[in-house]
C-alpha cells in the first residue's frame, strides 16, 4: 500500500523534537528582546520571524503527539500493521 522506501513503522521522535523547539523558542524570544533593547530592529524582526516559525512547528508537534501512536499523514494512507514478533518464526 505504501509506495515510498521508508520503513512502514517509522516514527519521528516527537518528544525530542518538542524539547528542541522549546529550546529554540527560548533563544528566539531572548534574541528578539535583546536585539530590540539593543536598538537593532532588523535582527529583532529576524528573531521574531524565527519565533513565529518555531511556534507553528511546536503547534504541529503537539498536534501529532495528541493524535497518539497511530498518527497517519493523510486519509488515503491506511494504518500500518504492528511489527511481527520475531520469536514466532
C-alpha positions in Angstrom: 0.0 0.0 0.0 2.8 2.4 0.7 5.0 3.5 -2.2 8.0 5.1 -0.5 11.2 3.4 0.6 10.7 4.4 4.3 10.1 1.7 6.8 6.4 1.0 7.4 6.7 1.6 11.1 9.0 4.7 11.0 8.3 7.2 13.7 9.6 10.7 14.5 11.0 11.3 17.9 8.2 13.8 18.7 9.1 14.4 22.3 12.7 15.2 21.4 11.5 17.5 18.7 9.2 19.2 21.2 12.0 19.9 23.7 14.3 21.1 20.9 11.6 23.5 19.8 11.2 24.7 23.4 15.0 25.4 23.5 14.8 27.2 20.2 11.7 29.2 21.3 13.6 30.4 24.4 16.5 31.5 22.3 14.3 33.2 19.8 12.4 35.1 22.5 15.7 36.1 24.1 17.1 37.2 20.8 14.0 39.2 19.9 14.0 41.0 23.3 17.8 41.5 23.4 18.0 42.9 19.9 15.0 45.2 20.4 16.6 46.6 23.6 19.9 47.0 21.8 18.3 49.1 19.1 18.8 46.5 16.3 15.4 46.3 14.7 16.5 44.2 11.7 17.8 41.4 13.9 14.8 41.7 16.3 12.5 41.2 13.3 14.5 38.2 12.2 14.3 36.6 15.6 10.6 37.5 15.7 10.0 35.7 12.4 12.0 32.7 13.7 9.9 32.8 16.9 6.8 32.6 14.7 8.1 29.6 12.7 9.1 27.8 15.9 5.6 28.4 17.4 3.9 26.9 14.3 6.3 24.0 14.4 5.6 23.4 18.1 1.9 23.5 17.4 2.2 20.8 14.8 4.4 18.7 17.0 1.9 18.9 19.9 -0.9 18.1 17.5 0.9 14.9 16.3 1.7 13.9 19.9 -2.0 14.3 20.9 -3.1 12.1 17.9 -1.3 9.2 19.5 0.9 6.4 18.2 -1.2 5.8 15.1 -0.8 9.2 13.5 -1.2 8.9 9.7 -0.2 11.7 7.4 -3.4 11.6 5.3 -6.8 9.8 4.9 -5.5 7.9 1.9 -2.8 6.1 3.8 -4.1 3.2 5.9 -2.7 2.4 9.4 0.2 0.1 9.4 0.2 -3.4 10.9 2.3 -3.8 14.0 5.7 -5.4 13.6 5.7 -9.2 13.7 7.1 -10.9 16.7 10.5 -12.3 15.5 10.5 -15.1 18.1 7.5 -16.8 16.4 9.5 -17.5 13.2 
